[in-house]
Amino acid sequence: MTNGLATGTVNDDWSKEYYRYSAEWIKNATKGIEVATNEINAGSAKDYTNNLLQISRIWRAYLISEVTDNFGPTLLHLQKALILNTVR
């Protein structure tokens, strides 16, 4: 081994990648909420649209809890800005 714990060096690549992917997952769950809400408001909801909305909300809450468990408190009102600025 040439880096990491074996040599006493710092390697936070795993944390950076997990944070980046977590932000992308939250962004996708938020997009599911937006799509379902827009369909409902437009009157073009399909039979499964309400399920999409509820599952997206639950999944987003779970993902935010995972980020909070791993990285500490998360400002929910800044989530959308965080996601937009993190994931490209």
Secondary structure, 3 states (H helix, E strand, C coil): CCCHHHCCCCCCHHHHHHHHHHHHHHHHHHHHHHHHHHHHHHCCCCCCHHHHHHHHHHHHHHHHHHHHHHHCCCCHHHHHHHHHHHCC
